[in-house]
Amino acid sequence: MMKSICLPVDGSIYTDSQLRHAITFARAFDATVRVLSIIDVRLLDWAVVMGTNGFVPVVPSSVYKEESKRILEEKSQAVLEKCATILTENKVAYTTQQIQGAPADVICEQAHHVDIIFIGARGEFAKWKRNLVGATVDAVVRQWPKPILITPQKYQPIKKILFAYDGSDRSNRALQLVGYCASHLDLPVCVLTVSDKEGLRKRVLAEAGTYLDNYGAKAELIGVPGSPEKEIIRLAAERECNFMIMGAFGHSRIREAILGSTTEQIMRSAQLPVLLSK
């Protein structure tokens, strides 16, 4: 189920949290962590673009471009070496790889080789993003075809899972992921359904409870009316859940484009790791 973890790292303030979550899951699932450092070619090309299309022509020298590339390569290698040291100390199997390209494209190309990706909610330009997820994360979430764990800036040992379940096909497929995580990590689960229809809440919760019984999961079933975005965040804090699982994009594509889906709202506001089932 989870034998290989893709870990794209950039040395930002989110990298430590990514790495610690990867160690936790690698130990529980006996998985290999594939650490990936990407040299963003866009940073090398910006001056060339300015020279051809910009208001003020700027033509960088070959020395400038070579020096910039060298600095990026050295930084990338240093990040890989530090990750390798920490993974070795924690006795976790791993591989490291350095690739040049556009980050989102390179990351998505790795989907054929791994079971899941652990990615920081923001990257090395995080201090300018504030409450928005990074552009790379947003692009990867939309294109990556497998489960994605979006990690917050700070790592905390996982104590309880909140599973936001709405009965949709994507959400139903996430039940298997919840069962595996609960059993391998030995964690209790709080299953939350948000709907103004009481009958729907009862039916959906019974569905989830029956499924999770097969994994021996300790599941607390909660149904409430209201706004999914608000109630999910509120219940996570109230029930002291510090790990969330949900099906990605459970509503129509039209609603997502206009209003933003529940998934997107949670990605922007949650201060805890969010595991998306695709």
C-alpha positions in Angstrom: 0.0 0.0 0.0 2.7 2.5 0.9 6.2 1.1 0.1 7.7 4.2 -1.6 7.5 7.8 -0.5 8.5 10.7 -2.8 10.0 13.5 -0.8 10.7 16.7 -2.9 12.8 19.0 -0.7 14.1 22.5 -1.2 15.7 23.3 2.1 12.9 25.7 3.1 11.5 26.0 6.6 9.0 23.3 5.6 11.6 20.6 4.8 12.2 19.5 8.4 8.5 18.8 8.8 8.3 16.9 5.5 11.3 14.8 6.6 9.9 14.0 10.0 6.6 12.9 8.7 8.3 10.8 6.1 10.3 9.1 8.8 7.2 8.3 10.8 5.4 6.7 7.8 8.5 4.9 6.5 8.9 3.2 9.9 5.3 2.3 10.2 4.9 1.0 6.6 8.5 -0.3 6.1 8.8 2.1 3.1 11.7 3.6 1.2 12.0 7.4 1.1 13.0 8.8 -2.3 14.4 12.2 -1.6 14.3 14.6 -4.6 16.0 17.9 -5.0 15.1 20.0 -8.0 17.2 22.7 -9.5 14.6 25.1 -10.8 15.7 26.0 -14.3 13.3 29.0 -14.3 15.7 30.8 -12.0 18.5 30.4 -14.5 16.3 31.5 -17.5 14.8 34.7 -16.0 17.5 37.0 -17.3 17.4 35.6 -20.8 13.6 36.3 -20.9 14.2 39.8 -19.7 16.8 40.3 -22.4 14.3 39.4 -25.2 11.0 40.6 -23.8 11.7 43.0 -21.0 11.3 46.7 -20.9 15.0 47.1 -20.1 17.2 44.6 -22.0 19.4 42.5 -19.8 21.8 40.1 -21.3 23.5 38.0 -18.6 27.1 36.9 -19.2 27.9 33.2 -19.5 29.9 33.6 -16.3 26.9 34.9 -14.4 24.7 31.9 -15.6 27.4 29.4 -14.8 27.9 30.8 -11.3 24.2 30.9 -10.6 23.9 27.2 -11.7 26.9 26.3 -9.5 25.3 27.9 -6.4 21.9 26.2 -7.0 23.7 22.8 -7.5 25.7 23.3 -4.3 22.6 24.2 -2.3 20.7 21.3 -3.7 23.5 18.8 -2.8 23.8 20.2 0.7 20.0 19.7 1.3 20.3 16.1 0.0 23.3 15.3 2.2 21.5 16.7 5.3 18.4 14.6 4.6 20.5 11.5 4.0 22.3 12.0 7.3 19.0 12.3 9.2 17.4 9.3 7.4 20.5 7.2 8.1 20.4 8.2 11.8 16.8 7.1 12.0 17.5 3.8 10.1 15.2 4.6 7.2 15.9 3.2 3.7 16.3 6.0 1.2 17.6 7.1 -2.2 18.6 10.7 -3.2 18.3 12.3 -6.6 19.0 15.7 -8.1 17.1 16.8 -11.2 16.9 20.0 -13.2 13.6 21.3 -14.5 10.4 23.0 -13.5 9.5 21.7 -10.0 5.8 20.8 -10.6 6.6 19.0 -13.8 9.6 17.1 -12.4 7.6 16.1 -9.3 4.6 14.8 -11.2 6.9 12.7 -13.4 7.9 10.7 -10.3 4.3 9.5 -9.8 5.1 6.3 -11.8 7.8 5.3 -9.3 6.2 5.9 -5.9 3.0 5.3 -3.9 2.6 8.7 -2.2 4.2 12.1 -2.1 5.0 14.2 1.0 5.1 17.9 0.1 5.4 21.1 2.2 2.4 23.5 2.1 4.8 26.2 0.9 8.3 26.3 -0.4 11.4 28.4 -0.1 9.5 31.6 -0.8 7.1 30.8 2.0 7.5 34.1 3.9 5.7 35.9 1.0 2.9 33.4 0.7 1.1 34.0 4.0 -2.1 32.0 4.0 -1.9 30.7 0.4 -0.5 27.3 -0.5 2.6 27.5 -2.8 2.2 27.6 -6.6 4.1 24.3 -6.9 1.9 22.6 -4.3 -1.3 23.8 -6.0 -0.1 22.5 -9.4 1.0 19.2 -8.0 -2.3 18.6 -6.1 -4.2 19.1 -9.4 -2.0 16.8 -11.5 -0.6 14.1 -9.1 -2.8 10.9 -9.5 -1.9 9.3 -6.1 -2.3 10.1 -2.4 -0.6 13.4 -1.3 0.4 14.4 2.2 0.6 18.2 2.6 2.8 19.0 5.6 2.6 22.2 7.7 5.6 24.2 8.8 5.9 22.5 12.3 6.0 18.8 12.9 4.0 17.3 15.8 3.8 13.5 16.6 0.5 12.3 15.2 -2.0 11.4 17.9 -5.5 11.3 16.3 -6.8 11.2 12.7 -9.7 13.3 11.5 -11.4 11.8 8.5 -13.7 14.2 6.6 -16.2 11.9 4.9 -19.0 13.1 2.6 -20.0 9.8 1.0 -18.7 10.8 -2.5 -16.8 8.3 -4.6 -13.5 10.0 -4.0 -14.2 10.2 -0.3 -15.2 6.5 -0.2 -12.0 5.5 -1.9 -10.1 7.3 0.9 -11.6 4.9 3.5 -9.0 2.3 2.6 -6.2 4.9 3.2 -7.8 5.8 6.6 -7.9 2.1 7.6 -4.3 1.5 6.6 -3.0 4.6 8.4 -5.1 3.9 11.6 -3.9 0.3 11.8 -0.2 0.8 10.9 0.2 4.0 13.0 -2.1 2.6 15.8 -4.2 5.7 15.9 -7.8 6.5 16.8 -10.0 8.0 14.1 -12.7 10.7 14.3 -15.0 10.4 11.3 -16.8 13.6 10.5 -19.7 14.2 8.2 -21.1 17.7 7.6 -24.6 17.9 6.1 -27.8 19.7 6.9 -29.7 16.4 6.2 -29.8 14.3 9.3 -30.7 11.1 7.4 -27.8 11.5 5.1 -25.4 12.1 8.0 -26.5 8.8 9.7 -26.3 6.8 6.5 -22.8 8.1 5.6 -21.4 7.6 9.1 -22.8 4.1 9.3 -21.1 3.4 6.0 -17.7 4.6 7.2 -18.0 2.8 10.6 -18.8 -0.5 9.0 -15.8 -0.2 6.6 -13.3 0.8 9.3 -14.4 -2.1 11.5 -12.6 -4.4 9.1 -9.3 -2.7 10.1 -10.0 -2.8 13.8 -9.9 1.0 13.9 -11.2 2.8 17.0 -13.6 5.2 15.2 -15.6 7.9 16.7 -18.5 8.9 14.4 -19.7 12.5 14.3 -22.3 14.2 12.1 -23.1 17.9 12.3 -24.9 20.5 10.1 -23.2 23.6 8.8 -20.4 24.6 6.5 -17.9 21.8 5.8 -14.9 24.1 5.6 -15.6 25.7 9.0 -16.8 22.5 10.8 -13.8 20.4 9.7 -11.4 23.0 11.1 -13.4 23.5 14.3 -13.9 19.8 15.0 -10.2 19.1 14.4 -9.3 21.5 17.2 -12.1 20.5 19.5 -11.4 16.8 19.3 -7.6 17.3 19.3 -7.0 15.7 15.9 -3.6 16.7 14.5 -3.7 14.7 11.3 -6.4 14.9 8.6 -7.4 12.6 5.7 -10.0 13.6 3.0 -10.9 12.8 -0.5 -9.6 15.5 -2.9 -12.1 17.6 -4.8 -15.3 16.0 -3.7 -17.6 18.5 -5.4 -18.2 19.4 -9.1 -15.4 21.0 -11.1 -17.6 24.0 -11.8 -18.0 24.7 -8.1 -14.3 24.4 -7.6 -13.5 26.8 -10.4 -15.9 29.5 -9.1 -16.0 29.1 -5.3 -13.0 26.9 -4.4 -13.6 23.4 -3.2 -13.7 22.2 0.4 -10.3 20.6 -0.3 -8.8 23.9 -1.4 -10.2 25.8 1.6 -8.8 23.2 4.0 -5.4 23.3 2.3 -5.2 27.1 2.8 -6.4 27.2 6.4 -5.4 24.0 8.2 -2.4 24.1 10.4 -2.0 20.3 10.4 -0.9 17.7 7.9 -3.6 16.9 5.3 -3.5 13.6 3.5 -5.5 13.8 0.2 -6.8 10.7 -1.5 -7.0 11.0 -5.3 
